[in-house]
């Protein structure tokens, strides 16, 4: 599991009642982006990816990417591509595979880093 800086996790569905406090459940391999907000009683599935600034109000299925406010499913994590075209960062199961052997042979990116132009889909 990875929590980026600024993630907010709520643990009470209604602040007056202290008996039903329960935060979200975050499963193994999930990644939560910067400043995301997770509301109580939800589940972030295994290997799911929550985009920066998202407000997650419902459960996130295993291996899915969600983003927005409220967070909506954008697709499977396995479809996420490296914006620099160096390597596919996730395998078909959504597992992070960036620690692959080619990372020792790929030249570092020039600084400052600029994204390549977008190609129409």
C-alpha positions in Angstrom: 0.0 0.0 0.0 1.2 3.5 -0.8 -0.3 6.7 0.7 1.0 9.9 -0.9 1.4 13.1 1.1 -1.8 14.9 2.1 -4.2 12.0 2.0 -7.2 12.6 4.2 -8.9 9.6 5.8 -12.3 10.1 7.5 -13.5 7.7 10.1 -17.0 8.7 11.1 -20.0 8.9 8.9 -21.8 11.3 11.2 -19.7 13.1 13.8 -22.3 13.0 16.6 -22.2 9.2 17.0 -19.0 7.7 18.5 -20.2 4.1 18.3 -20.1 3.7 14.5 -16.6 5.1 13.8 -14.8 3.1 11.1 -12.4 4.4 8.5 -11.9 3.0 5.0 -10.4 -0.4 4.4 -7.3 -0.2 2.1 -6.2 -3.5 0.6 -2.8 -4.7 -0.3 -1.0 -3.0 -3.2 -3.4 0.0 -3.4 -1.9 3.4 -4.2 -3.5 6.6 -3.1 -2.5 9.9 -4.8 -1.7 13.2 -3.3 -4.5 15.1 -1.4 -7.1 12.3 -2.1 -9.9 12.1 0.4 -11.2 8.7 1.5 -14.6 8.7 3.2 -15.5 6.2 6.0 -16.8 2.7 5.4 -15.4 2.3 1.9 -13.0 -0.3 0.6 -10.1 0.4 -1.8 -9.4 -2.9 -3.6 -6.1 -4.7 -4.1 -3.7 -3.0 -6.5 -6.2 -0.1 -7.1 -5.0 3.4 -8.0 -6.7 6.5 -6.7 -5.8 9.7 -8.6 -4.5 12.8 -6.9 -7.2 15.1 -5.4 -10.0 12.4 -5.7 -12.8 12.2 -3.3 -13.6 8.5 -2.9 -17.3 8.0 -1.8 -17.8 4.4 -2.9 -15.9 1.2 -3.0 -13.1 0.9 -5.5 -12.9 -2.6 -7.2 -9.6 -4.5 -7.3 -7.1 -3.3 -10.0 -9.1 -0.2 -11.1 -8.1 3.4 -11.5 -10.4 6.0 -10.1 -10.2 9.8 -10.2 -12.4 12.9 -9.7 -14.8 14.3 -7.2 -16.6 12.1 -6.6 -14.2 9.5 -7.8 -15.3 7.5 -10.9 -13.7 4.4 -12.4 -11.5 5.2 -15.4 -10.4 1.7 -16.2 -8.0 -1.0 -15.2 -4.6 -0.2 -13.7 -3.0 -2.5 -16.4 -3.9 0.1 -19.1 -1.9 2.9 -17.4 1.1 3.7 -19.6 4.4 5.5 -18.9 4.0 9.0 -20.3 7.6 8.8 -21.5 7.2 5.5 -23.3 10.0 3.9 -21.4 8.3 0.9 -19.8 4.8 -0.3 -19.0 4.6 0.4 -15.3 2.0 -2.2 -14.4 1.4 -5.7 -15.6 -2.0 -7.2 -16.5 -2.8 -7.8 -12.9 -2.1 -4.2 -11.9 1.1 -5.1 -10.1 3.9 -2.5 -10.1 6.7 -3.8 -12.3 8.9 -0.8 -12.4 11.7 -2.6 -10.7 12.4 -4.6 -13.8 16.0 -5.2 -15.2 15.6 -2.7 -18.0 15.6 0.1 -15.5 19.3 -0.4 -15.0 19.9 0.0 -18.8 17.6 2.9 -19.6 19.3 6.2 -19.7 18.0 8.8 -17.2 15.6 11.4 -18.6 17.0 14.8 -19.5 16.2 17.7 -17.1 13.9 19.4 -17.1 11.5 16.6 -17.9 8.9 17.5 -20.5 6.0 15.2 -21.6 6.0 14.1 -25.2 3.2 15.6 -27.4 -0.2 13.8 -27.0 -1.2 11.5 -29.8 -4.9 11.3 -30.7 -6.6 8.0 -29.6 
